[in-house]
Amino acid sequence: MFGRSLLSANLVRKSLTTSARRQVHKGGESTPPMRHVTNGQKFLFYLFVTGTFISYPSYVLYNMNNLRPHPENQLDSEVTEQLQARIAAKKEGTFKPFQ
């Protein structure tokens, strides 16, 4: 009686391993769909995938300035005073740039 239970356990173990091995080798169910696609369609699919992958990062890099808030570009008060003094000196004719 004890021998029959060992025998049945051995048979169950063997059937599980053989069924697992046979599941791996089902060729018709595990072949990729690209096997039946023409070369032109494969090439167009490749172009579509690469275009999709490249388009988003290039869009982000192209619109980088629109994604972040713009800083206020103002000169310091001392710099604006110097610019106004230079403009006034140019109008008077007393401006000397190489001093």
C-alpha positions in Angstrom: 0.0 0.0 0.0 2.8 2.4 0.9 4.6 1.3 -2.3 1.6 2.3 -4.5 1.6 5.8 -3.0 5.3 6.3 -3.8 4.7 4.9 -7.3 1.8 7.3 -7.9 3.7 10.2 -6.6 6.6 9.3 -8.9 4.2 9.1 -11.9 2.7 12.5 -11.0 6.1 14.1 -10.8 7.1 12.7 -14.2 3.9 13.8 -15.9 4.4 17.3 -14.5 8.0 17.6 -15.8 7.1 16.2 -19.2 4.1 18.5 -19.6 6.3 21.4 -18.6 8.9 20.5 -21.2 6.3 20.1 -23.9 4.7 23.5 -23.1 8.0 25.2 -23.9 8.3 23.7 -27.4 4.9 24.6 -28.8 6.1 26.3 -32.0 2.9 27.4 -33.5 1.8 29.3 -30.4 5.1 30.9 -29.4 6.2 32.2 -32.8 6.5 35.9 -33.0 4.0 37.7 -35.3 6.8 39.4 -37.1 7.6 36.1 -38.8 4.7 36.6 -41.2 5.3 40.3 -42.0 7.0 41.4 -45.2 10.3 43.2 -45.1 8.8 46.5 -46.2 6.3 46.4 -43.4 9.1 45.5 -40.9 11.1 48.5 -42.1 8.1 50.8 -41.9 7.4 49.5 -38.4 11.0 50.2 -37.4 10.8 53.7 -38.7 7.6 54.3 -36.8 9.0 53.0 -33.5 12.3 55.0 -33.9 10.3 58.1 -34.8 8.1 57.7 -31.8 11.0 57.2 -29.5 12.9 60.2 -30.8 10.0 62.6 -31.2 9.1 63.1 -27.5 12.6 63.9 -26.2 13.2 66.2 -29.2 9.9 67.9 -28.5 10.9 68.4 -24.8 14.3 69.8 -25.7 12.8 72.1 -28.4 10.3 73.5 -26.0 12.5 73.7 -22.9 12.1 77.5 -22.6 8.3 77.2 -22.6 8.3 74.5 -19.8 9.9 76.6 -17.1 9.0 80.1 -15.9 10.9 82.9 -17.5 13.2 84.8 -15.2 13.0 88.6 -15.2 15.9 90.0 -17.2 16.7 93.3 -15.6 20.0 95.0 -15.3 21.2 96.3 -11.9 20.6 99.9 -11.1 24.3 100.8 -11.2 24.6 99.3 -14.7 21.7 101.2 -16.0 23.2 104.5 -14.6 26.5 103.7 -16.3 24.7 103.0 -19.6 22.7 106.3 -19.4 25.9 108.1 -18.5 27.7 106.6 -21.6 24.7 107.4 -23.8 24.7 111.0 -22.6 28.5 111.2 -23.1 28.2 109.9 -26.7 25.6 112.6 -27.4 27.9 115.3 -26.0 30.9 113.9 -27.8 33.0 113.4 -24.7 32.8 109.6 -24.6 36.1 107.8 -24.7 35.7 104.0 -24.8 39.4 103.1 -24.4 40.2 104.7 -21.0 
